[in-house]
Each structure stands twice: as C-alpha cells, then as structure tokens.
Amino acid sequence: MSTNEDVARAYAEAACQFDVGVQDRLRHPGWQASWPQSGERVISKENYRRIVESYPGGRPVGHVQRVVGAEDRWVVTGANTIQRIAGSGDFWWSEWRMTYPDQRTYDCVQLLELRDGLVWRETVYWAEPFAAPDWRSTWVSGPDDAA
C-alpha cells in the first residue's frame, strides 16, 4: 500500500515530465485542477490529456525540487488504545522548475489534496524567476550564500 507521501512524490515527478499515464493512475475519479493565474479549471483527466497533447512546440521539461507534507500519525492513548491523528496527511505541496520549448524557465508550486489515497484536487502556480532589486541587498542573502 502506498503512503500519501509516495503518491505526492510520484505525482510531482509525473507532473514535471507530463507523464499523463502515471498522473491518471494517481488521480481520484473526481479529480480537478485549478490554475489561478489564468483563472482556468480543468475538470477531467481527458481534458488535461488533450491540453498536454496540444501544447505548442512540444511538452515542457521539468524537475522536482522538493515535496512537502506530513503523513498521518498514530499514537497510543493512556488507555493503551491506538488512535489516528489525521488532518495534514492529505495535504501536500511540491516545488519544481519547468523549462518550456521556447527555453523560458518557470518556478512552479503545486498544491495537492488527496482523497482515498489519490490526488483529488490540485492547484498550480507558475512564476518566471526575476532578478532581486538592488535596494533590498542589505537585508537579504542570495541562494548561493551559506546559511
């Protein structure tokens, strides 16, 4: 049996590679995706497949940077019974970088809500990287600076 973490990681990897077959297997029958920046909602696996197949110039290529979430936890009560602590195990997010056929690169965040061990709802945000403004340089460090 797969954990929600297994599902979230496999789904993020499939999303980066536009592997619609794997995505379909990991999607709940009631799956939907929201793309807030364009105001669109994809309401079926078939429509998503058609979008991917019709992408101008070919499919983008990406790689997962990280997947974040928390599995459900089990605790033993004072009466020596096992109890499930749920609430965060169905919510995951992944971060990935996508390069499109025109060579533009986007940083992406994908919010996942699982139901019955499958991806039920997803929301995806895309943003082009930009140079940090000089006026903030006194108060911030760059990605290559030591922590």
C-alpha positions as CSV (number, residue, x, y, z in Angstrom):
1,M,0.0,0.0,0.0
2,S,1.3,3.4,-1.0
3,T,1.5,6.2,1.6
4,N,0.2,9.7,0.7
5,E,3.8,10.8,0.6
6,D,4.5,8.1,-2.0
7,V,1.6,9.3,-4.1
8,A,2.6,13.0,-3.7
9,R,6.2,12.3,-4.8
10,A,5.2,10.1,-7.7
11,Y,2.6,12.7,-8.8
12,A,5.0,15.6,-8.7
13,E,7.5,13.7,-10.8
14,A,4.9,12.7,-13.3
15,A,3.6,16.3,-13.4
16,C,7.1,17.6,-14.2
17,Q,7.5,15.1,-17.1
18,F,3.9,15.4,-18.2
19,D,3.5,11.7,-17.8
20,V,-0.2,11.6,-18.2
21,G,-0.5,7.8,-17.8
22,V,1.1,8.0,-14.3
23,Q,-0.9,11.1,-13.4
24,D,-4.2,9.3,-14.4
25,R,-3.4,6.3,-12.2
26,L,-2.8,8.6,-9.3
27,R,-5.9,10.8,-9.8
28,H,-9.1,10.3,-7.9
29,P,-12.2,9.8,-10.2
30,G,-13.4,13.3,-9.2
31,W,-10.0,15.0,-9.9
32,Q,-9.9,18.7,-10.8
33,A,-7.1,21.2,-11.3
34,S,-7.2,24.9,-10.8
35,W,-4.8,27.4,-12.4
36,P,-5.5,30.6,-10.5
37,Q,-3.2,32.8,-12.5
38,S,-5.2,32.3,-15.7
39,G,-8.5,31.6,-14.0
40,E,-8.9,28.2,-15.6
41,R,-10.1,24.9,-14.1
42,V,-9.5,21.5,-15.7
43,I,-12.4,19.2,-14.8
44,S,-11.5,15.9,-16.3
45,K,-8.5,13.7,-16.9
46,E,-9.4,13.6,-20.6
47,N,-9.3,17.4,-21.0
48,Y,-5.9,17.5,-19.2
49,R,-4.6,14.9,-21.6
50,R,-5.8,16.9,-24.6
51,I,-4.1,20.1,-23.2
52,V,-0.8,18.2,-22.9
53,E,-1.0,16.6,-26.3
54,S,-1.8,20.0,-27.9
55,Y,0.9,22.1,-26.3
56,P,2.5,24.3,-28.9
57,G,6.1,23.4,-29.6
58,G,6.1,20.2,-27.5
59,R,6.0,19.4,-23.8
60,P,8.0,21.3,-21.3
61,V,10.6,19.5,-19.3
62,G,11.0,19.9,-15.5
63,H,12.5,18.5,-12.4
64,V,11.1,18.3,-8.8
65,Q,13.0,20.4,-6.3
66,R,11.1,19.2,-3.2
67,V,7.8,17.7,-1.9
68,V,6.5,18.8,1.5
69,G,3.7,17.4,3.6
70,A,3.1,15.2,6.7
71,E,1.8,11.7,6.9
72,D,-1.0,10.8,9.4
73,R,0.4,9.8,12.8
74,W,-0.7,7.1,15.2
75,V,-0.5,7.5,18.9
76,V,-1.1,5.2,21.9
77,T,-3.5,6.7,24.4
78,G,-3.4,6.3,28.2
79,A,-5.9,3.5,27.9
80,N,-3.4,1.7,25.6
81,T,-5.6,2.1,22.5
82,I,-4.2,3.2,19.2
83,Q,-5.6,6.4,17.8
84,R,-5.1,8.0,14.4
85,I,-4.1,11.7,14.3
86,A,-5.3,12.9,10.9
87,G,-5.5,16.3,9.3
88,S,-2.3,17.1,7.5
89,G,-1.7,13.8,5.8
90,D,-4.0,14.6,2.8
91,F,-2.4,17.9,2.0
92,W,1.0,18.1,0.2
93,W,2.8,20.6,-2.0
94,S,5.6,20.3,-4.4
95,E,8.0,22.7,-5.9
96,W,9.5,22.2,-9.4
97,R,11.3,24.1,-12.2
98,M,9.9,23.9,-15.7
99,T,11.7,24.7,-19.0
100,Y,9.4,25.3,-21.9
101,P,10.1,24.7,-25.6
102,D,10.9,28.4,-26.1
103,Q,13.6,28.0,-23.3
104,R,11.7,30.1,-20.8
105,T,12.0,28.7,-17.3
106,Y,9.3,28.9,-14.6
107,D,9.3,28.0,-10.9
108,C,6.2,26.1,-10.1
109,V,4.3,25.3,-6.9
110,Q,1.7,22.5,-6.9
111,L,-0.8,22.2,-4.0
112,L,-2.3,18.7,-3.7
113,E,-5.3,17.5,-1.8
114,L,-5.6,13.7,-1.6
115,R,-8.7,11.7,-1.0
116,D,-8.8,7.9,-0.7
117,G,-5.1,7.8,-1.4
118,L,-5.3,9.6,-4.7
119,V,-4.9,13.2,-5.9
120,W,-8.4,14.7,-5.7
121,R,-7.7,18.5,-6.2
122,E,-4.6,20.3,-7.3
123,T,-3.8,24.0,-7.7
124,V,-0.7,25.0,-9.7
125,Y,1.1,28.4,-9.8
126,W,3.8,29.3,-12.3
127,A,6.2,32.2,-12.0
128,E,9.2,33.3,-14.0
129,P,12.3,33.9,-12.0
130,F,13.4,37.6,-11.7
131,A,16.4,39.4,-10.5
132,A,16.3,40.7,-7.0
133,P,16.2,44.5,-6.8
134,D,19.4,46.2,-5.6
135,W,17.5,48.2,-2.9
136,R,17.0,45.0,-0.8
137,S,20.5,43.7,-1.0
138,T,21.5,45.0,2.5
139,W,18.8,42.8,4.2
140,V,18.8,39.6,2.2
141,S,21.1,36.9,1.0
142,G,21.3,35.1,-2.3
143,P,20.5,31.4,-3.0
144,D,24.2,30.6,-3.1
145,D,25.1,32.3,0.3
146,A,25.8,30.0,3.2
147,A,23.0,29.7,5.7
